[in-house]
Amino acid sequence: MQVTFYGVRGSCPSPGANFIKYGGNTACVHVELEDGSDIILDAGTGIKNLGQKLINKSGDINLLLSHNHWDHIQGFPFFSPIYQPKRNIFITPGQTSLAEHDAILKQMSGSYFPVDYTTLASNIQIVVKPEGTDTWQIGSAKISRLQMNHPGSGSSFSIEENGKKMVYITDNELYPPYKKATDFLDWVEFARDAELIIHDAQYMIADMPQKAGWGHSVAEEAVKLALASRAKRMALYSHDHIRTDTEIQAIEEHCQDVIALAEADLSLFAAAEGQCVSL
């Protein structure tokens, strides 16, 4: 399983000289299974560059959406494969509070975008999983989902293939001031023994309490989850759009200090565009 980061920012893109090392595109991760199947996690602006790679393949594309906030769907109109005739694209929407399963398509309509989604050449199917269906198969991998703690809600995903598991938990507030959809101990079980856990780490303690309830986690809390779940590797993800390269590096180093104090065997890094992890 090859996991490649194409967009690691939260909220909005971050262009400019201070945002080069980790990249400025919003959420998108590509997972290529051993059998060649392509799975995409979210369709932020990072999916545009991924499209330039996948346009040279002909297989089905499986897009798993966490939710419909702009930074997770805004790159889809610029994803080249949607303009390929007969290309099969299967979109699984997140478990959002409002059942707007086709929001990713409807952004390409009316006064929002010049090319209407009804004119796209590809074969796009919205695959809505019935309530209670929290595991299914894509190629050689088992997919699991769990409802995240975020305004409007949504889904986190686990992908398991050949005994290796990666977990994608973004836009998740581990300790929200509102009623939780998923408790911390349930997150621990969901991420249990993951080879790689990708988790929202948008905020620091200094950002609180001003941003409590905004739907993102403090970096130290994310590390606590990774340690409790006995994950092998952790990627800090959904970097705040205002964080410079220097600031993200400082957060990474601080989190590594937390791991060292716990005397734990956890490898941690701040996710960067173009970074590839092999499981």
TAHU-V462378 format. One record per pair of residues at least 12 apart in sequence whose ideal C-beta (glycine too) atoms are under 8 Angstrom apart, sorted by the first residue. I is the first residue (numbers start at 1). J is the second residue. D is the distance in whole Angstrom. If there is no record, write none. Layout:
BEGIN
I:J:D / I:J:D
END
This chain:
BEGIN
1:31:6 / 1:32:7 / 1:33:6 / 1:34:6 / 1:141:8 / 1:159:7 / 1:161:5 / 1:162:8 / 1:164:6 / 1:166:7 / 1:278:7 / 1:279:4 / 2:30:8 / 2:31:7 / 2:32:4 / 2:276:6 / 2:277:8 / 2:278:6 / 2:279:8 / 3:29:6 / 3:30:7 / 3:31:5 / 3:166:6 / 3:196:6 / 3:198:8 / 3:276:7 / 3:277:5 / 3:278:8 / 3:279:7 / 4:29:7 / 4:30:5 / 4:31:8 / 4:32:8 / 4:274:7 / 4:275:7 / 4:276:5 / 4:277:8 / 5:23:8 / 5:28:8 / 5:29:6 / 5:46:8 / 5:235:8 / 5:271:5 / 5:272:6 / 5:273:6 / 5:274:7 / 5:275:5 / 5:276:8 / 6:25:7 / 6:28:4 / 6:29:7 / 6:30:6 / 6:46:3 / 6:47:6 / 6:49:6 / 6:50:5 / 6:273:6 / 6:274:8 / 7:23:7 / 7:25:4 / 7:26:5 / 7:27:5 / 7:28:4 / 7:29:8 / 7:42:8 / 7:44:4 / 7:45:6 / 7:46:2 / 7:47:7 / 7:75:7 / 7:273:7 / 8:22:6 / 8:23:6 / 8:25:7 / 8:27:7 / 8:46:8 / 8:237:6 / 8:238:7 / 8:239:6 / 8:271:4 / 8:272:6 / 8:273:6 / 9:23:7 / 9:24:6 / 9:25:6 / 9:26:5 / 9:27:7 / 9:44:7 / 9:71:7 / 9:238:7 / 9:239:6 / 9:240:8 / 9:241:6 / 10:26:7 / 10:27:7 / 10:71:6 / 10:170:8 / 10:171:7 / 10:200:7 / 10:202:5 / 10:216:7 / 10:238:4 / 10:239:6 / 10:240:6 / 10:241:7 / 11:26:8 / 11:71:6 / 11:202:8 / 11:240:7 / 11:241:5 / 12:26:7 / 12:70:8 / 12:71:6 / 12:241:5 / 13:25:6 / 13:26:6 / 13:45:5 / 13:71:8 / 13:241:7 / 14:241:5 / 14:242:8 / 14:243:8 / 18:244:4 / 18:245:6 / 18:246:8 / 19:244:7 / 19:245:6 / 20:245:6 / 21:245:4 / 21:248:8 / 21:249:8 / 21:272:6 / 22:239:6 / 22:245:6 / 22:248:5 / 22:270:6 / 22:271:7 / 22:272:4 / 22:273:7 / 23:46:8 / 23:272:6 / 23:273:3 / 23:274:7 / 24:241:8 / 25:44:6 / 25:45:4 / 25:46:4 / 25:48:8 / 25:49:7 / 25:75:8 / 25:273:6 / 26:44:3 / 26:45:5 / 26:46:6 / 26:71:4 / 26:72:7 / 26:74:7 / 26:75:7 / 27:41:8 / 27:42:4 / 27:44:4 / 27:46:7 / 27:66:8 / 27:71:6 / 27:72:5 / 27:170:6 / 27:237:8 / 27:238:7 / 28:40:7 / 28:41:7 / 28:42:5 / 28:43:6 / 28:44:5 / 28:45:7 / 28:46:3 / 28:47:4 / 28:50:6 / 28:75:7 / 29:41:4 / 29:42:7 / 29:168:6 / 29:198:7 / 30:50:5 / 30:53:8 / 31:159:6 / 31:166:7 / 33:138:8 / 33:139:5 / 33:140:5 / 33:141:5 / 33:161:6 / 34:140:6 / 34:161:6 / 34:162:6 / 35:139:5 / 35:140:4 / 36:59:6 / 36:139:8 / 37:59:7 / 37:60:7 / 37:62:7 / 37:138:6 / 37:139:3 / 37:140:7 / 37:141:7 / 38:54:6 / 38:57:7 / 38:59:6 / 38:60:7 / 38:61:5 / 38:62:7 / 39:62:5 / 39:63:8 / 39:64:6 / 39:138:6 / 39:141:7 / 39:143:8 / 39:159:7 / 40:61:7 / 40:62:7 / 40:63:5 / 40:64:7 / 41:64:5 / 41:66:7 / 41:157:6 / 41:168:5 / 42:64:8 / 42:65:6 / 42:66:6 / 42:72:5 / 42:73:8 / 42:170:7 / 43:63:6 / 43:65:7 / 43:72:6 / 43:73:5 / 43:74:8 / 43:75:5 / 43:76:4 / 43:79:7 / 43:104:6 / 44:71:5 / 44:72:6 / 44:73:7 / 44:74:6 / 44:75:5 / 45:71:8 / 45:74:6 / 45:75:4 / 45:78:8 / 46:75:6 / 46:273:7 / 47:75:4 / 47:76:6 / 47:78:8 / 47:79:5 / 48:75:5 / 48:78:4 / 48:79:6 / 48:80:8 / 50:79:7 / 51:78:7 / 51:79:4 / 51:80:4 / 51:81:6 / 52:80:6 / 54:80:8 / 54:81:5 / 55:80:4 / 55:81:6 / 55:84:7 / 58:87:8 / 60:88:4 / 60:89:7 / 60:90:6 / 61:81:6 / 61:87:7 / 61:88:7 / 61:89:5 / 61:90:7 / 62:90:5 / 62:92:7 / 62:138:5 / 63:89:7 / 63:90:7 / 63:91:5 / 63:92:7 / 64:92:5 / 64:143:7 / 64:155:8 / 64:157:5 / 65:91:7 / 65:92:7 / 65:93:5 / 65:94:5 / 65:104:7 / 65:154:8 / 65:155:8 / 66:94:5 / 66:148:7 / 66:154:5 / 66:155:6 / 66:156:7 / 66:157:8 / 66:168:8 / 66:170:6 / 66:171:6 / 67:94:4 / 67:96:5 / 67:148:8 / 67:150:7 / 67:152:6 / 67:153:7 / 67:154:3 / 67:155:7 / 67:171:7 / 68:93:7 / 68:94:7 / 68:96:6 / 68:100:6 / 68:103:4 / 68:104:7 / 68:152:7 / 68:154:8 / 69:152:7 / 69:171:7 / 72:171:8 / 73:103:7 / 73:104:5 / 73:107:6 / 74:107:7 / 76:104:5 / 76:107:7 / 76:108:8 / 77:107:7 / 77:108:5 / 77:113:5 / 77:115:7 / 81:122:6 / 82:120:5 / 82:121:8 / 82:122:5 / 82:124:7 / 83:120:7 / 83:121:6 / 83:122:7 / 84:121:6 / 84:122:5 / 85:121:4 / 85:122:7 / 86:121:8 / 86:122:7 / 86:123:6 / 87:121:8 / 87:122:4 / 87:123:7 / 88:122:7 / 88:123:5 / 88:125:8 / 89:122:5 / 89:123:7 / 89:124:5 / 89:125:7 / 90:125:5 / 90:127:5 / 91:104:6 / 91:124:7 / 91:125:7 / 91:126:5 / 91:127:7 / 92:127:5 / 92:128:8 / 92:129:6 / 93:126:7 / 93:128:6 / 94:148:8 / 94:153:7 / 94:154:4 / 94:155:4 / 95:145:7 / 95:147:5 / 95:153:6 / 95:154:6 / 95:155:5 / 96:152:6 / 96:153:5 / 96:154:6 / 97:152:5 / 97:153:5 / 98:152:7 / 101:126:5 / 101:128:5 / 102:126:6 / 105:117:4 / 105:124:7 / 105:126:8 / 108:120:8 / 129:145:8 / 134:146:7 / 140:161:5 / 140:162:7 / 141:159:5 / 141:160:6 / 141:161:4 / 142:159:8 / 142:160:5 / 142:161:8 / 143:157:6 / 143:158:7 / 143:159:6 / 144:157:7 / 144:158:4 / 144:160:7 / 144:190:7 / 145:157:5 / 145:158:7 / 146:158:8 / 146:182:6 / 146:186:7 / 146:187:7 / 146:190:5 / 147:181:4 / 147:182:6 / 148:169:7 / 148:170:8 / 148:171:6 / 148:172:4 / 148:181:7 / 148:182:7 / 149:172:6 / 149:173:5 / 149:174:7 / 149:176:5 / 149:178:8 / 149:180:5 / 149:181:5 / 149:182:6 / 149:215:7 / 150:171:5 / 150:172:6 / 150:173:6 / 150:215:4 / 151:178:8 / 151:213:8 / 151:214:7 / 151:215:5 / 153:181:6 / 154:171:7 / 156:168:6 / 156:169:4 / 156:170:7 / 156:172:6 / 156:190:7 / 158:190:6 / 158:191:8 / 158:194:8 / 161:279:8 / 164:195:5 / 164:279:4 / 165:193:7 / 165:194:5 / 165:195:6 / 165:196:8 / 166:194:6 / 166:195:6 / 166:196:4 / 166:197:7 / 166:198:7 / 166:279:6 / 167:190:7 / 167:191:5 / 167:194:5 / 167:196:7 / 167:197:5 / 167:198:7 / 167:199:8 / 167:231:8 / 168:198:5 / 169:187:7 / 169:190:8 / 169:191:7 / 169:197:7 / 169:198:7 / 169:199:5 / 169:200:7 / 170:198:7 / 170:199:7 / 170:200:5 / 170:237:6 / 170:238:5 / 171:200:6 / 171:215:6 / 171:216:6 / 171:238:6 / 172:187:8 / 172:199:7 / 172:200:5 / 172:215:8 / 172:216:8 / 172:217:6 / 173:200:8 / 173:213:7 / 173:214:8 / 173:215:5 / 173:216:6 / 173:217:6 / 174:187:7 / 174:217:5 / 174:218:8 / 174:221:5 / 174:222:7 / 174:224:8 / 174:225:6 / 175:217:8 / 175:221:6 / 176:212:8 / 176:213:6 / 176:215:7 / 177:212:5 / 177:213:5 / 178:213:6 / 184:225:7 / 184:228:8 / 187:225:6 / 187:229:7 / 188:225:7 / 188:228:5 / 188:229:5 / 189:229:8 / 190:229:8 / 191:225:7 / 191:226:7 / 191:229:4 / 191:231:6 / 192:229:5 / 192:230:7 / 193:229:7 / 193:230:5 / 193:231:7 / 194:229:6 / 194:231:4 / 194:232:7 / 195:231:8 / 195:232:5 / 195:233:7 / 195:279:5 / 196:231:7 / 196:232:7 / 196:233:5 / 196:234:7 / 196:235:7 / 196:277:6 / 196:279:6 / 197:225:7 / 197:226:5 / 197:229:7 / 197:231:4 / 197:233:7 / 197:234:5 / 197:235:7 / 198:234:8 / 198:235:5 / 198:237:5 / 198:271:7 / 199:217:7 / 199:222:4 / 199:225:6 / 199:226:7 / 199:234:7 / 199:235:7 / 199:236:7 / 199:237:6 / 200:216:5 / 200:217:5 / 200:222:7 / 200:237:6 / 200:238:4 / 201:217:6 / 201:218:8 / 201:219:4 / 201:222:5 / 201:236:4 / 201:237:6 / 201:238:7 / 201:239:7 / 201:251:7 / 201:255:8 / 201:270:8 / 202:216:4 / 202:217:7 / 202:238:5 / 202:239:7 / 202:240:5 / 203:216:5 / 203:217:7 / 203:218:5 / 203:219:7 / 203:240:7 / 204:218:6 / 204:219:6 / 204:251:7 / 205:218:6 / 205:220:7 / 216:238:6 / 219:236:6 / 219:251:5 / 219:254:7 / 219:255:6 / 220:254:8 / 220:255:7 / 220:258:6 / 222:234:7 / 222:236:7 / 223:255:5 / 223:258:5 / 223:259:7 / 223:266:8 / 223:268:7 / 226:266:6 / 226:268:7 / 227:259:7 / 227:262:6 / 227:264:5 / 227:266:6 / 231:266:7 / 232:265:8 / 232:266:7 / 232:267:7 / 233:266:7 / 233:267:5 / 233:268:7 / 233:269:8 / 233:277:7 / 234:266:6 / 234:267:7 / 234:268:5 / 234:269:8 / 235:268:8 / 235:269:6 / 235:270:7 / 235:271:4 / 235:277:8 / 236:248:8 / 236:251:7 / 236:252:6 / 236:255:7 / 236:268:7 / 236:269:7 / 236:270:5 / 236:271:6 / 237:271:5 / 239:270:7 / 239:271:8 / 248:270:5 / 249:270:7 / 251:270:7 / 252:268:7 / 252:269:7 / 252:270:4 / 255:268:6 / 256:268:6
END
